[in-house]
Amino acid sequence: MPGETMILHEHPHWWFFWKQVFAGIGVIVLAALFAWLSWLDTFAVWIVVLAFFVWLLNTIYQFAQWQTTRFAITDQRVAYQSGFFHRRGVSIPLNRVNNVNFSQNLMARLLNNGIVIIESAGESGDSVFENIPDPEHVRNIIFAQVEADEVADSKRTAKDLRDAMQGTPLEPPPAPGTSSTADRLQQLTELRDKGLVTPEEFEAKRQEIVGDL
């Protein structure tokens, strides 16, 4: 999306094609077996040719599925889309990500792929993404982006509050002598304690608030 920075973009791990790999090996073994047994008559040849074309069509379809399946991490969200004929997708804003887990069995560890599980706020619950290359690295990237997003939000909030305290409130200032004076002093003290205003700025603004009494 406009203004969004791509951090990671991946297709599924090549293990996505494991069925086609073993099926292709099976077709080769079948042809070799027929040749070794001298069974390559017309009927046997047709069996091998038919098996090859079924494997080829299935592999082409699976490649199209792989090509249209994408997992992405940006500075604003985690996104996933898949499907060639039937499309589906999910988009999870970073501020809704509660936790990220990954799962790998022994084979997945050897191949460096696995499952990434994102726990997010909302009705959708957990989102499970399979065949993700290097899932531990992906989890770390998501955590880093979530933390960066939280820091950016806190900076924006602090800046808005500081601007308001420096005389650019979004609403008309309260009338002198009202109870909101104490609230303004408390907000100013919090800004000083967080290091967002200097002692000189704190004293000048305090004198201004007290002067309104």
WOCOR-V820741 format. One line per field, one symbol per residue. ss: DSSP state (a for helix, b for strand, c for the rest). phi: phi as a letter, one per 40 degrees, with the letter a starting at -180 (. if undefined). burial: + if it has 9 or more other C-alpha atoms within 8 Angstrom, else -. A space follows every 50 residues. Layout:
ss: ???
phi: ???
burial: ???
This chain:
ss: cccccbbbbbcccaaaaaaaaaaaaaaaaaaaaaaacccccaaaaaaaaa aaaaaaaaaaaaaaaaaccbbbbbccbbbbbbcccccbbbbbbaaabbbb bbbccaaaaaacbbbbbbbbcccccbbbbbbbbcaaaaaaaaaaaaaaaa aaaaaaaaaaaaaaaccccccccccccccaaaaaaaaaaaaaacccccaa aaaaaaaaaaacc
phi: .dgbbcbabbcdcccdbccccccccccccccccccccfbccdcccccccc ccccccccccccccccccbbbbbbcbabbaaahccbcaaabbdccbccab bbbacccccccgbibbbbcbchccgcbbbbfccfccccdcccdccccccc cccccccccccccccchbccbdcccdgcccccccccccccccccgcbcdc ccccccccccccc
burial: -----+--+++++-+++--+--++--+--++--++----+---++--+-- ++--+--++--+-+++-++++++++++++++++--------+++-++--+ -+-+---++--++++++++++-----+---+++++---+--++-++--++ -------+---++++---+-----------+--++--++-++---++--- -+--++--+----
